[in-house]
């Protein structure tokens, strides 16, 4: 009974993948002559030696690294906070999780216009209130702004997973530490943080896979200008905007390899969990 | 003494948590509030928080100008059918892997997961080309297939983790009582499987609703869902904050409500059972 699912996924994976591989070894320009023959590894070399390649790697790493740092650190703090006894815990939890359910195009546009707009954005009003000159977020601090938007979207995910992990913590151990008079910081570093290790790893790996391919957030904010052209966006431009399919496909193969490196680590953890 | 200090602590934590929660939720709240303002009041300086002339006119303008209902319908069709078909394919697969595991089950599961890791941009052109040749560009059926395929691994995984929790002893007990295979499945297993299936449907409907890579690249005016509808607001004409807010509110409201019900499933679904 597995057959239909396996068959569909196999077709879904193998057909496009082999086409990408096929195109990556060709000079293929659909709008300017079509298939111009085999070129060996030329596309692979040209993709990494083009002037936009390294900036795109840098942009990708900055965004992915920045979002991971923000979501993991704030996620741990938030999870610790939400784990405490309080009134209205359910409502607070809903408020914190809400951003995850906002579609990427909406959150990017709302942030771009209603918060980061240098004239009418709320942040501009706030800056003016404190006597600073308004800031052009998406051009002057473009990478930071995109990182901020994406972090807002992913913070709920990190928080929820870390909260779930904290709640599975052995309460007796914590109580024992309390009776022994351990200070809060020591409890955090010696009991809570080690316990969260695996959850943090999972958050990092899963988010990395999703963050490597963020698209809509850049598509509707900067369209890849001001240094926000990530690897995904660069490949999208090569393939659909300049219709250089050979070159874009070679880029695609690089992206697939990169994602697979991250995926191997994730699969190992998930695989171990399956045996339990 | 100890009692008053715990109450004091609880009060402080409640205040801090609500404050943090409101800050995180604020962009959503601000969007909803702005949708009820006039365009002039939407950019008023200083910004108006609650005391403005509440109006519903933005909602009717958005509907008239850009035919919101059609995009909403497209979203419902695409998210609904892709989830439905995914479940129809996924249930038998997950069922047989959970109740009749073979030595290869684990490998198959991990391989399915690996197809989810494939970066979409890596196969953008092949899919685009196939869509042109099969005349699937900007059609419901094309989008339903693609969105179903990208979520199928998550569907199978989620169902598998739920099905695996159904105790096998119940099956044996039913068998001893002389139940046939058909009645075993119909009266014993199905009732126990329904909560898991419902959770899977819920989360995958949300993921499909918010999918914003393929919907942006493979649709135009005809089959475009709400993600594409909102992206059309990225090149503004004149004053548009209130209208953008109304459009955004209409795009996210249904899913925010569904999202409240699916917090728990989110963790299980997106960590592939690694965190529960």
Boltz contact constraints between the chains, C-beta under 6 A:
constraints:
  - contact:
      token1: [A, 1]
      token2: [B, 92]
      max_distance: 6.0
  - contact:
      token1: [A, 1]
      token2: [B, 96]
      max_distance: 6.0
  - contact:
      token1: [A, 2]
      token2: [B, 93]
      max_distance: 6.0
  - contact:
      token1: [A, 2]
      token2: [B, 96]
      max_distance: 6.0
  - contact:
      token1: [A, 4]
      token2: [B, 89]
      max_distance: 6.0
  - contact:
      token1: [A, 5]
      token2: [B, 89]
      max_distance: 6.0
  - contact:
      token1: [A, 5]
      token2: [B, 93]
      max_distance: 6.0
  - contact:
      token1: [A, 5]
      token2: [B, 156]
      max_distance: 6.0
  - contact:
      token1: [A, 9]
      token2: [B, 112]
      max_distance: 6.0
  - contact:
      token1: [A, 9]
      token2: [B, 115]
      max_distance: 6.0
  - contact:
      token1: [A, 12]
      token2: [B, 149]
      max_distance: 6.0
  - contact:
      token1: [A, 13]
      token2: [B, 115]
      max_distance: 6.0
  - contact:
      token1: [A, 16]
      token2: [B, 123]
      max_distance: 6.0
  - contact:
      token1: [A, 16]
      token2: [B, 126]
      max_distance: 6.0
  - contact:
      token1: [A, 16]
      token2: [B, 127]
      max_distance: 6.0
  - contact:
      token1: [A, 19]
      token2: [B, 126]
      max_distance: 6.0
  - contact:
      token1: [A, 20]
      token2: [B, 122]
      max_distance: 6.0
  - contact:
      token1: [A, 20]
      token2: [B, 123]
      max_distance: 6.0
  - contact:
      token1: [A, 20]
      token2: [B, 126]
      max_distance: 6.0
  - contact:
      token1: [A, 81]
      token2: [B, 17]
      max_distance: 6.0
  - contact:
      token1: [A, 84]
      token2: [B, 13]
      max_distance: 6.0
  - contact:
      token1: [A, 85]
      token2: [B, 10]
      max_distance: 6.0
  - contact:
      token1: [A, 86]
      token2: [B, 13]
      max_distance: 6.0
  - contact:
      token1: [A, 86]
      token2: [B, 14]
      max_distance: 6.0
  - contact:
      token1: [A, 86]
      token2: [B, 17]
      max_distance: 6.0
  - contact:
      token1: [A, 87]
      token2: [B, 14]
      max_distance: 6.0
  - contact:
      token1: [A, 92]
      token2: [B, 17]
      max_distance: 6.0
  - contact:
      token1: [A, 92]
      token2: [B, 18]
      max_distance: 6.0
  - contact:
      token1: [A, 92]
      token2: [B, 21]
      max_distance: 6.0
  - contact:
      token1: [A, 94]
      token2: [B, 260]
      max_distance: 6.0
  - contact:
      token1: [A, 95]
      token2: [B, 21]
      max_distance: 6.0
  - contact:
      token1: [A, 95]
      token2: [B, 25]
      max_distance: 6.0
  - contact:
      token1: [A, 96]
      token2: [B, 21]
      max_distance: 6.0
  - contact:
      token1: [A, 96]
      token2: [B, 24]
      max_distance: 6.0
  - contact:
      token1: [A, 97]
      token2: [B, 263]
      max_distance: 6.0
  - contact:
      token1: [A, 98]
      token2: [B, 25]
      max_distance: 6.0
  - contact:
      token1: [A, 98]
      token2: [B, 28]
      max_distance: 6.0
  - contact:
      token1: [A, 101]
      token2: [B, 255]
      max_distance: 6.0
  - contact:
      token1: [A, 101]
      token2: [B, 256]
      max_distance: 6.0
  - contact:
      token1: [A, 101]
      token2: [B, 259]
      max_distance: 6.0
  - contact:
      token1: [A, 102]
      token2: [B, 252]
      max_distance: 6.0
  - contact:
      token1: [A, 103]
      token2: [B, 210]
      max_distance: 6.0
  - contact:
      token1: [A, 103]
      token2: [B, 227]
      max_distance: 6.0
  - contact:
      token1: [A, 104]
      token2: [B, 212]
      max_distance: 6.0
  - contact:
      token1: [A, 105]
      token2: [B, 212]
      max_distance: 6.0
  - contact:
      token1: [A, 105]
      token2: [B, 227]
      max_distance: 6.0
  - contact:
      token1: [A, 105]
      token2: [B, 230]
      max_distance: 6.0
  - contact:
      token1: [A, 105]
      token2: [B, 231]
      max_distance: 6.0
  - contact:
      token1: [A, 106]
      token2: [B, 230]
      max_distance: 6.0
  - contact:
      token1: [A, 106]
      token2: [B, 248]
      max_distance: 6.0
  - contact:
      token1: [A, 106]
      token2: [B, 251]
      max_distance: 6.0
  - contact:
      token1: [A, 106]
      token2: [B, 252]
      max_distance: 6.0
  - contact:
      token1: [A, 109]
      token2: [B, 233]
      max_distance: 6.0
  - contact:
      token1: [A, 110]
      token2: [B, 27]
      max_distance: 6.0
  - contact:
      token1: [A, 110]
      token2: [B, 31]
      max_distance: 6.0
  - contact:
      token1: [A, 110]
      token2: [B, 248]
      max_distance: 6.0
  - contact:
      token1: [A, 120]
      token2: [B, 43]
      max_distance: 6.0
  - contact:
      token1: [A, 125]
      token2: [B, 47]
      max_distance: 6.0
  - contact:
      token1: [A, 160]
      token2: [B, 267]
      max_distance: 6.0
  - contact:
      token1: [A, 161]
      token2: [B, 267]
      max_distance: 6.0
  - contact:
      token1: [A, 161]
      token2: [B, 275]
      max_distance: 6.0
  - contact:
      token1: [A, 164]
      token2: [B, 267]
      max_distance: 6.0
  - contact:
      token1: [A, 164]
      token2: [B, 275]
      max_distance: 6.0
  - contact:
      token1: [A, 199]
      token2: [B, 275]
      max_distance: 6.0
  - contact:
      token1: [A, 202]
      token2: [B, 271]
      max_distance: 6.0
  - contact:
      token1: [A, 202]
      token2: [B, 274]
      max_distance: 6.0
  - contact:
      token1: [A, 202]
      token2: [B, 275]
      max_distance: 6.0
  - contact:
      token1: [A, 209]
      token2: [B, 117]
      max_distance: 6.0
  - contact:
      token1: [A, 213]
      token2: [B, 119]
      max_distance: 6.0
  - contact:
      token1: [A, 213]
      token2: [B, 120]
      max_distance: 6.0
  - contact:
      token1: [A, 215]
      token2: [B, 213]
      max_distance: 6.0
  - contact:
      token1: [A, 216]
      token2: [B, 212]
      max_distance: 6.0
  - contact:
      token1: [A, 220]
      token2: [B, 231]
      max_distance: 6.0
  - contact:
      token1: [A, 220]
      token2: [B, 234]
      max_distance: 6.0
  - contact:
      token1: [A, 232]
      token2: [B, 121]
      max_distance: 6.0
  - contact:
      token1: [A, 235]
      token2: [B, 121]
      max_distance: 6.0
  - contact:
      token1: [A, 236]
      token2: [B, 121]
      max_distance: 6.0
  - contact:
      token1: [A, 239]
      token2: [B, 124]
      max_distance: 6.0
  - contact:
      token1: [A, 239]
      token2: [B, 125]
      max_distance: 6.0
  - contact:
      token1: [A, 245]
      token2: [B, 125]
      max_distance: 6.0
  - contact:
      token1: [A, 252]
      token2: [B, 122]
      max_distance: 6.0
  - contact:
      token1: [A, 255]
      token2: [B, 119]
      max_distance: 6.0
  - contact:
      token1: [A, 255]
      token2: [B, 121]
      max_distance: 6.0
  - contact:
      token1: [A, 255]
      token2: [B, 122]
      max_distance: 6.0
  - contact:
      token1: [A, 256]
      token2: [B, 119]
      max_distance: 6.0
  - contact:
      token1: [A, 256]
      token2: [B, 122]
      max_distance: 6.0
  - contact:
      token1: [A, 259]
      token2: [B, 117]
      max_distance: 6.0
  - contact:
      token1: [A, 259]
      token2: [B, 119]
      max_distance: 6.0
  - contact:
      token1: [A, 263]
      token2: [B, 114]
      max_distance: 6.0
  - contact:
      token1: [A, 263]
      token2: [B, 117]
      max_distance: 6.0
  - contact:
      token1: [A, 267]
      token2: [B, 110]
      max_distance: 6.0
  - contact:
      token1: [A, 270]
      token2: [B, 272]
      max_distance: 6.0
  - contact:
      token1: [A, 270]
      token2: [B, 274]
      max_distance: 6.0
  - contact:
      token1: [A, 271]
      token2: [B, 110]
      max_distance: 6.0
  - contact:
      token1: [A, 273]
      token2: [B, 274]
      max_distance: 6.0
  - contact:
      token1: [A, 274]
      token2: [B, 106]
      max_distance: 6.0
